[in-house]
Amino acid sequence: MITQFISEKVLSAAMSTGADFAEIYAEKTRNNSVLFLDGKIDSVTDNVLSGVGIRAFLGTRTVYATTTDFSEDGLIKCALSVAQAIGEHRAERKIHLTERIFPNIHPVKILPGSALMKTRTDLLKEACFAAKEFDEKIRQVTGRLMSVDHTILLANTEGLYTTDRHVRTRMAVSAVASDGGENQSGFEGPGRGMGLEMFDEIKPADIGRRAASEAMVNLRAEYCPAGQMTVAIENGFGGVIFHEACGHSLEATAVGTGTSQMAGKLGQRIANEKVTAVDDGTVPGAWGSVNIDDEGNPTQKNILIENGILKNYMIDRLGSRRMNMPVTGNSRRESYLYEPTSRMTNTYIANGPDKNEDIISSIEYGLYARKMGGGSVNPLTGAFNFAVSEGYIVRNGKICEPVRGASLIGTGSQILMDIDMVGQNMATGQGMCGSSSGSVPTDVGQPLIRVSKITVGGR
């Protein structure tokens, strides 16, 4: 996208008024989407996003500018606008870049954008018709097959010049069940850092049936009672609780500015001793994995909490300067339009010592959260609120009738202490995480866990 020679000139221009570091981030991303609606393929979209972001540092002050002009003159003009905002001191600096090739730990077998349109539409139809045929009460099915082919170039004044390419695929199915008087919905949306070979391990029909099953469960469910109770949260997307309630509080974005409940707590116990939590961007083929982050640092397996003790944070370059700690390969952004910041990749609670059947049997009365929905959190206080998209009452150690309308309310610091049982069936779920640097793909995960007490919202 930008030659090494031109990159050196652009970086020199960005440094020309006294910046102590500068970088170039160039991107070309192809997005493809196929939509199924009202029993047929409704639309196909295919677009390309292309542009460049140039950033300069002076201590912990940053200036960022973007352009879609890839010409030498256009890039230097953008770089000079950054330099102008940094200061007026004239500085000459010779930049020499050395190309670096990072290992590709996410090989792709079938590029979605190169596959026949019929191949893609047949996969989506298989999922959607399986949902429609699940039960006569399934009245509406919407499905989408999405793919991203993302190529970036990074160069900086520490001499780095590199490129990377990453492909992601996701299928999402939403089903609506109706009994004539009431409607309830279900959703399933797995994704991988793969091409269409993703469907060798995840069958499209299973995706559709899981969405329809959730809708049917909620259609017959009564409203969940409210109050403080013991809650068992299932694996997979149940990990959104840790992601939101604690994960954001461990990002340098909040820690480095002192706006996190976890700031200054390294080495302290912040969770039950059964809790070990990890952020790992190196998992092959995972939805949140990348070879390098958006500052050109290799991703890594980062132990955040070990046996309840806070061991590390997730740190980008700016956070590293603020905190005087090394970067961890967690700098991410939605696109060149955003300045990067510290973000999660694949974040999960690791398997623990408890048997899953013992977790359920230990609950005299409580809630089994089979599947979690979305939520929100305040990183400063850790206060969160999450919807339970599929839940059941537990009585005398047995899962009983389904309930709907449940939500889990609490604080991240408290829930970490109140996780008193951790099972052994760790799995992940996929989502898009929004923050100051836009929306990025993240995996969340955990085994079945038990929270000894938490406020359940309901009726």
Secondary structure, DSSP 8 states (H G I E B T S, - for coil): ---HHHHHHHHHHHTTTS-SEEEEEEEEEEEEEEEEETTEEEEEEEEEEEEEEEEEEETTEEEEEEES--SHHHHHHHHHHHHHHH-S---------EE-----SS--SS-GGGS-HHHHHHHHHHHHHHHHTT-TTEEEEEEEEEEEEEEEEEEETTSEEEEEEEEEEEEEEEEEEE-SS-EEEEEE--EESSSGGGGGTS-HHHHHHHHHHHHHHHHH-EE---EEEEEEE-SBGGGHHHHHHTGGGGBHHHHTTT-STTTT-TTSB-S-TT--EEEETT-TT-TT--SB-TTS-B--EEEEEETTEE---B--HHHHHHHT----S-EE-SSTTS--EE--SEEEE---SS-HHHHHHT-SEEEEEEEEEEEEE-TTT-EEEEEEEEEEEEETTEEEEEEES-EEEEEHHHHHHHEEEE-S--EEEEEEEEETTEEEEEEEEE--EEEEEEEEE--
